[in-house]
Amino acid sequence: MSKLVPECQPKRGWTTVIGLFFILTAASESGAQLNNRAFSRPVTIKPEYDQQLRLDVGALLFNKDNEYFNKIDEGRTYYGAQFAPRLVYFPSPKLRLEAGVFLLKDYGTDRLRQVRPLFTAIYENGPHRILLGNIQGNLQHGYIEPLFDFERVMTRPLEEGSQYQFTTRRLKLDAWVDWQRQQYRFSNFQEEVAGGLAAEATVYEDSLGWRLGIPFQFTGTHRGGQIDTVDRPLQTIFNLASGVRLRKKLPSELFRAVHFDGYVTQFIDYSFTRELAFTKGYGLYLNAGVDTHLSNLQLAYWQGNGFYAPLGGRLYRSISSTVSNPDYTERHRKLLILRVLRDYQLADNLVLTTRFEPLYDLANKAIDFSFALYINFNQDFLLTTLRRSK
């Protein structure tokens, strides 16, 4: 029992989050409202890879400029590069072992911001996949932005822990735990852990290109521990989202598809001690878009009421994350966001992504915008095939 939890209260910690993974049964093509395929790292296990040693190389060059002048999320610029080479060994047709190094460089500084080892074990059997170590995180979970910030691919690119994925034509599920900060005896900081579940069920699909999906998304964060020397209360926050996703492929070279996504979101603070300005909140997130030969266009509407998500996009919160107005709150948030997106396939494994996202704050009658350029590279190479010892 933590020293900050009254003994008369039951312990509601991270075990609640993990337990929900195996109670919830919603799920298929888990995905956010944005097309982030260019940022997905392919992880393949094939029978013919048995006993192969391969080199997997991933890189991301990024430049995102947020020209924001509001009191919730201030403007900032991300400009840098990531590089992640891995050695990959396949000891059996169903097992993949990876070891490598991750490098992160922010431009405008002399030093690398991160140099971290990479270790992952992946077991795959039919529709089931289990990952231990560096998991497939960030945008590959497929969350909507109010629950999971797109910018974490630049600010918190690595997730370490465990992950279970289930994939069929009608059902896709991703349950994960990210152990963010390990605590030791007499530590002067709290342990931090996050996790969640992103799932979607395809309930209707036909030969004319119609598809209807029912998504369910959940995230939980916990900050606490029992062996530290910090006099800070525990914090446990849950966020949920569910709704519908409708898509129609079009038989046209210019207009390829139209789609609509609608989500209702919820924020619940299960902490015993109140630290945040709100203990619960809600949100409505609507997206309509058209995919064309030239670019993908989307119009999003967000309406939040006391909403807060620790992992989510800062724009959607009712609590400020700014330097100049840290105590500012805005219970009712109303945003209209236009997104102009385009992926350019420069080579087989090289993609240039451009994004322009102006937004209108309906409550404050203000216009902000962001624009970004990304280059993603992913390629693997066969080094050799090893022989089993007799």
C-alpha positions as CSV (number, residue, x, y, z in Angstrom):
1,M,0.0,0.0,0.0
2,S,1.5,3.4,-1.0
3,K,2.2,5.8,1.8
4,L,-0.1,8.3,0.1
5,V,-3.2,6.1,-0.2
6,P,-5.5,5.9,2.8
7,E,-5.7,2.4,4.2
8,C,-9.5,2.4,4.2
9,Q,-9.6,2.8,0.4
10,P,-9.0,-0.1,-2.1
11,K,-5.9,0.2,-4.2
12,R,-6.9,1.3,-7.6
13,G,-3.7,1.3,-9.6
14,W,-2.2,0.1,-12.8
15,T,-3.7,-3.4,-12.3
16,T,-7.1,-2.0,-13.2
17,V,-5.7,-0.8,-16.5
18,I,-4.1,-4.2,-17.4
19,G,-7.3,-6.0,-16.3
20,L,-9.4,-4.0,-18.7
21,F,-7.3,-5.3,-21.6
22,F,-8.8,-8.8,-21.2
23,I,-12.3,-7.6,-20.3
24,L,-12.9,-5.4,-23.3
25,T,-13.8,-7.2,-26.4
26,A,-14.5,-4.5,-29.0
27,A,-12.3,-4.5,-32.1
28,S,-10.7,-4.5,-36.6
29,E,-8.9,-2.2,-38.7
30,S,-7.7,0.0,-35.8
31,G,-6.8,3.4,-37.1
32,A,-6.9,7.0,-36.5
33,Q,-8.7,9.6,-38.6
34,L,-5.4,10.5,-40.3
35,N,-3.5,8.4,-42.8
36,N,-0.2,7.8,-41.0
37,R,1.0,4.8,-43.0
38,A,4.2,6.5,-44.1
39,F,5.2,6.6,-40.4
40,S,4.6,2.8,-39.8
41,R,7.6,0.6,-39.6
42,P,7.0,-2.8,-41.3
43,V,7.8,-5.8,-39.0
44,T,7.6,-9.0,-41.1
45,I,7.9,-12.6,-40.0
46,K,7.9,-15.2,-42.8
47,P,8.7,-18.9,-42.8
48,E,11.4,-18.3,-45.5
49,Y,13.2,-16.0,-43.1
50,D,14.1,-18.9,-40.8
51,Q,17.7,-18.7,-39.6
52,Q,18.3,-15.5,-41.6
53,L,20.3,-12.5,-40.2
54,R,19.1,-9.2,-41.6
55,L,19.8,-5.5,-41.3
56,D,16.8,-3.3,-40.7
57,V,17.4,0.5,-41.2
58,G,14.8,3.1,-40.3
59,A,15.2,6.9,-40.5
60,L,12.9,9.9,-40.1
61,L,13.7,13.5,-41.0
62,F,11.2,16.0,-39.6
63,N,10.3,19.7,-39.6
64,K,7.1,20.8,-38.0
65,D,6.3,24.4,-37.3
66,N,3.3,25.2,-35.0
67,E,2.4,28.9,-35.4
68,Y,0.1,28.9,-32.4
69,F,-0.8,32.0,-30.4
70,N,-3.3,30.7,-27.9
71,K,-3.2,30.1,-24.1
72,I,-3.7,26.3,-24.3
73,D,-0.9,25.2,-26.7
74,E,1.8,27.7,-27.6
75,G,3.8,27.7,-30.8
76,R,6.9,25.6,-31.2
77,T,9.1,24.1,-33.9
78,Y,10.4,20.5,-34.2
79,Y,13.4,20.1,-36.6
80,G,15.7,17.1,-36.5
81,A,16.4,13.5,-37.5
82,Q,16.1,10.0,-36.1
83,F,18.1,7.0,-37.2
84,A,17.6,3.4,-36.0
85,P,19.6,0.5,-37.4
86,R,18.8,-3.0,-36.1
87,L,20.3,-6.5,-36.5
88,V,17.4,-8.9,-36.9
89,Y,17.7,-12.7,-36.4
90,F,15.0,-15.3,-37.0
91,P,15.7,-18.4,-34.9
92,S,12.4,-20.0,-36.0
93,P,9.6,-19.3,-38.5
94,K,7.5,-17.6,-35.8
95,L,10.1,-15.7,-33.9
96,R,12.0,-12.4,-34.6
97,L,14.8,-11.0,-32.4
98,E,16.0,-7.5,-32.8
99,A,18.9,-5.5,-31.4
100,G,20.1,-2.1,-32.4
101,V,20.5,1.6,-31.5
102,F,18.3,4.6,-31.7
103,L,19.7,8.1,-32.4
104,L,17.8,11.3,-32.1
105,K,19.3,14.7,-33.2
106,D,17.5,18.0,-32.8
107,Y,18.9,20.6,-35.2
108,G,20.3,23.7,-33.6
109,T,22.1,21.8,-30.9
110,D,25.6,20.2,-30.8
111,R,24.7,17.0,-29.1
112,L,22.5,14.1,-29.7
113,R,19.3,14.3,-27.7
114,Q,18.9,10.5,-27.3
115,V,21.2,7.5,-27.8
116,R,19.3,4.4,-26.7
117,P,19.6,0.7,-27.2
118,L,16.9,-1.2,-28.9
119,F,15.8,-4.8,-28.0
120,T,12.7,-6.5,-29.2
121,A,11.4,-10.1,-29.2
122,I,8.4,-10.8,-31.5
123,Y,6.4,-14.0,-31.5
124,E,3.7,-14.5,-34.2
125,N,1.3,-17.3,-34.6
126,G,-1.7,-16.9,-37.0
127,P,-3.6,-13.7,-36.1
128,H,-1.7,-13.4,-32.7
129,R,1.4,-11.4,-32.2
130,I,3.3,-10.7,-28.9
131,L,6.1,-8.2,-28.6
132,L,8.4,-7.7,-25.6
133,G,10.9,-4.8,-25.4
134,N,10.6,-1.9,-27.8
135,I,7.0,-2.2,-29.0
136,Q,5.3,-0.9,-32.1
137,G,4.1,2.4,-30.6
138,N,3.1,5.9,-31.3
139,L,1.2,6.4,-34.5
140,Q,1.2,2.6,-35.1
141,H,-1.4,2.2,-32.3
142,G,-3.9,4.0,-34.5
143,Y,-5.4,6.4,-31.9
144,I,-7.2,9.6,-32.6
145,E,-5.3,12.8,-31.8
146,P,-7.3,13.9,-28.7
147,L,-6.2,10.6,-27.1
148,F,-2.7,10.3,-28.5
149,D,-0.6,13.2,-29.8
150,F,0.8,12.9,-33.3
151,E,3.9,14.9,-32.1
152,R,5.0,12.0,-29.8
153,V,6.6,10.5,-32.9
154,M,9.1,13.3,-32.6
155,T,9.1,14.0,-28.8
156,R,8.7,10.5,-27.3
157,P,9.5,8.2,-30.3
158,L,10.2,5.0,-28.3
159,E,7.9,2.8,-26.2
160,E,9.2,0.0,-24.0
161,G,7.2,-2.7,-22.5
162,S,4.8,-5.4,-23.8
163,Q,2.2,-5.6,-26.6
164,Y,-0.4,-8.0,-27.8
165,Q,-1.8,-7.6,-31.3
166,F,-4.7,-9.6,-32.9
167,T,-5.4,-9.1,-36.6
168,T,-8.0,-10.6,-38.9
169,R,-10.0,-9.2,-41.8
170,R,-12.9,-8.3,-39.5
171,L,-11.1,-7.6,-36.3
172,K,-8.0,-5.8,-35.2
173,L,-6.8,-5.2,-31.6
174,D,-3.7,-3.6,-30.1
175,A,-3.2,-3.9,-26.3
176,W,0.0,-2.4,-24.9
177,V,2.0,-1.3,-21.8
178,D,4.7,1.3,-22.0
179,W,6.9,1.4,-18.9
180,Q,8.1,5.0,-19.1
181,R,10.1,5.5,-16.0
182,Q,11.5,2.8,-13.7
183,Q,11.7,3.6,-10.0
184,Y,14.2,2.2,-7.5
185,R,14.4,2.1,-3.7
186,F,14.9,5.7,-2.4
187,S,14.3,7.2,-5.8
188,N,13.6,11.0,-5.7
189,F,11.0,10.6,-8.5
190,Q,7.8,8.5,-9.1
191,E,7.5,5.6,-11.5
192,E,5.5,6.3,-14.6
193,V,3.6,3.9,-16.8
194,A,1.1,4.2,-19.6
195,G,-0.9,1.7,-21.7
196,G,-4.0,1.2,-23.6
197,L,-6.1,-0.6,-26.1
198,A,-7.0,0.4,-29.7
199,A,-9.5,-1.8,-31.5
200,E,-12.0,-1.7,-34.3
201,A,-14.6,-4.1,-35.7
202,T,-15.6,-4.1,-39.4
203,V,-19.3,-4.6,-39.2
204,Y,-20.1,-4.0,-42.9
205,E,-18.1,-4.2,-46.1
206,D,-19.2,-4.7,-49.7
207,S,-17.9,-5.0,-53.2
208,L,-19.0,-1.4,-54.0
209,G,-16.4,0.1,-51.7
210,W,-18.5,0.8,-48.6
211,R,-17.0,0.0,-45.2
212,L,-18.4,0.6,-41.7
213,G,-16.2,0.2,-38.7
214,I,-16.9,0.5,-34.9
215,P,-13.8,1.7,-33.1
216,F,-13.0,1.5,-29.4
217,Q,-10.0,3.2,-27.9
218,F,-8.7,3.4,-24.3
219,T,-5.5,4.9,-22.7
220,G,-4.4,4.9,-19.1
221,T,-1.5,6.6,-17.4
222,H,-0.3,6.1,-13.8
223,R,2.3,8.0,-11.8
224,G,3.1,6.7,-8.3
225,G,5.2,4.0,-6.6
226,Q,5.9,2.9,-3.0
227,I,9.6,3.1,-2.7
228,D,10.4,6.7,-3.5
229,T,11.2,9.6,-1.2
230,V,8.9,12.1,-3.0
231,D,5.9,13.4,-1.2
232,R,3.6,13.5,-4.2
233,P,0.2,11.9,-4.6
234,L,-0.6,9.1,-6.9
235,Q,-2.2,10.0,-10.2
236,T,-4.2,7.6,-12.4
237,I,-6.0,8.9,-15.5
238,F,-8.2,7.1,-18.0
239,N,-9.3,8.2,-21.5
240,L,-11.8,6.5,-23.7
241,A,-13.2,7.1,-27.2
242,S,-15.7,5.2,-29.4
243,G,-17.9,6.0,-32.4
244,V,-18.2,5.1,-36.1
245,R,-16.0,5.1,-39.1
246,L,-17.6,5.2,-42.6
247,R,-15.6,5.0,-45.9
248,K,-16.6,4.8,-49.5
249,K,-14.1,4.1,-52.3
250,L,-14.9,6.0,-55.5
251,P,-14.4,4.7,-59.1
252,S,-12.5,7.8,-60.1
253,E,-8.9,8.6,-60.8
254,L,-9.3,12.1,-59.3
255,F,-11.6,11.4,-56.3
256,R,-10.5,8.1,-54.8
257,A,-12.5,7.9,-51.5
258,V,-14.8,9.8,-49.1
259,H,-14.9,9.1,-45.4
260,F,-16.4,10.2,-42.1
261,D,-15.3,9.5,-38.6
262,G,-17.2,10.4,-35.4
263,Y,-16.0,9.8,-31.9
264,V,-17.3,10.6,-28.4
265,T,-14.4,10.8,-25.9
266,Q,-14.2,10.8,-22.1
267,F,-11.6,11.8,-19.5
268,I,-11.7,10.4,-15.9
269,D,-9.3,11.2,-13.2
270,Y,-9.2,8.2,-10.7
271,S,-6.6,9.8,-8.5
272,F,-7.2,10.0,-4.8
273,T,-5.8,13.5,-4.5
274,R,-7.1,16.1,-6.9
275,E,-4.3,17.9,-8.8
276,L,-6.0,18.9,-12.0
277,A,-8.5,21.6,-12.6
278,F,-11.1,19.0,-13.8
279,T,-11.7,15.4,-12.6
280,K,-13.8,14.4,-15.6
281,G,-14.6,15.7,-19.0
282,Y,-16.0,14.8,-22.5
283,G,-15.3,15.6,-26.1
284,L,-16.9,15.3,-29.5
285,Y,-14.5,14.7,-32.4
286,L,-15.9,14.7,-36.0
287,N,-13.9,14.3,-39.3
288,A,-15.0,14.4,-42.9
289,G,-12.6,14.0,-45.8
290,V,-12.0,13.2,-49.4
291,D,-8.9,11.5,-50.8
292,T,-8.0,12.9,-54.2
293,H,-5.2,12.3,-56.7
294,L,-3.6,15.6,-55.7
295,S,-3.9,15.4,-51.9
296,N,-6.1,14.3,-49.0
297,L,-8.4,16.9,-47.6
298,Q,-10.0,16.7,-44.2
299,L,-12.2,18.9,-42.1
300,A,-12.3,18.2,-38.3
301,Y,-14.4,19.6,-35.6
302,W,-13.5,19.3,-31.9
303,Q,-15.8,20.2,-29.0
304,G,-14.4,19.6,-25.5
305,N,-15.9,20.1,-22.1
306,G,-13.2,19.9,-19.3
307,F,-11.3,17.3,-21.4
308,Y,-7.7,16.3,-20.6
309,A,-5.6,13.4,-21.9
310,P,-1.9,13.2,-20.7
311,L,-0.9,11.4,-23.9
312,G,-3.2,13.4,-26.2
313,G,-2.7,16.4,-28.4
314,R,-2.3,19.6,-26.4
315,L,-4.7,21.6,-28.6
316,Y,-7.6,19.4,-27.5
317,R,-7.1,19.9,-23.7
318,S,-9.0,22.3,-21.5
319,I,-5.8,22.7,-19.3
320,S,-2.9,24.8,-20.5
321,S,0.5,23.4,-21.3
322,T,2.1,26.8,-22.1
323,V,5.1,28.4,-20.4
324,S,3.5,31.9,-20.2
325,N,0.0,30.7,-19.0
326,P,0.5,27.5,-17.0
327,D,-2.5,27.9,-14.8
328,Y,-4.9,28.8,-17.6
329,T,-8.0,26.6,-18.1
330,E,-10.7,26.7,-20.8
331,R,-13.5,24.3,-20.0
332,H,-15.3,24.6,-23.3
333,R,-13.0,24.2,-26.4
334,K,-14.3,24.5,-29.9
335,L,-12.0,24.0,-32.9
336,L,-12.4,23.7,-36.6
337,I,-9.3,22.2,-38.3
338,L,-8.6,21.9,-42.0
339,R,-6.0,19.4,-43.0
340,V,-4.2,19.2,-46.4
341,L,-2.1,16.0,-46.5
342,R,0.0,14.4,-49.2
343,D,2.5,11.5,-49.4
344,Y,5.0,11.4,-52.2
345,Q,6.6,8.0,-53.0
346,L,10.1,9.1,-53.8
347,A,11.5,5.5,-54.0
348,D,10.3,2.0,-53.0
349,N,11.1,2.7,-49.3
350,L,11.3,6.5,-49.2
351,V,8.3,8.7,-48.6
352,L,8.0,12.5,-48.4
353,T,5.0,13.7,-46.4
354,T,3.6,17.2,-46.5
355,R,1.0,18.6,-44.1
356,F,-0.7,22.0,-43.8
357,E,-3.2,22.4,-41.0
358,P,-4.9,25.7,-40.3
359,L,-7.4,25.9,-37.5
360,Y,-10.0,28.2,-36.2
361,D,-10.7,28.6,-32.5
362,L,-14.5,29.2,-32.5
363,A,-14.6,30.2,-28.8
364,N,-11.8,32.8,-29.0
365,K,-12.3,33.7,-32.7
366,A,-8.6,33.2,-33.5
367,I,-6.8,31.5,-36.4
368,D,-3.6,29.4,-35.9
369,F,-1.9,27.0,-38.3
370,S,0.9,24.5,-38.6
371,F,2.9,23.1,-41.5
372,A,5.3,20.2,-41.7
373,L,7.6,18.1,-43.9
374,Y,8.7,14.5,-43.1
375,I,10.9,12.0,-44.9
376,N,10.5,8.4,-43.8
377,F,12.9,5.6,-44.9
378,N,12.5,1.9,-44.0
379,Q,14.6,-0.9,-45.6
380,D,15.9,-4.3,-44.6
381,F,18.8,-6.2,-46.1
382,L,19.7,-9.9,-46.0
383,L,23.1,-10.3,-44.5
384,T,23.4,-14.1,-44.3
385,T,21.6,-17.3,-43.5
386,L,23.0,-19.1,-40.5
387,R,23.3,-22.9,-40.0
388,R,21.9,-24.7,-37.1
389,S,24.5,-26.5,-35.0
390,K,24.0,-30.3,-35.0
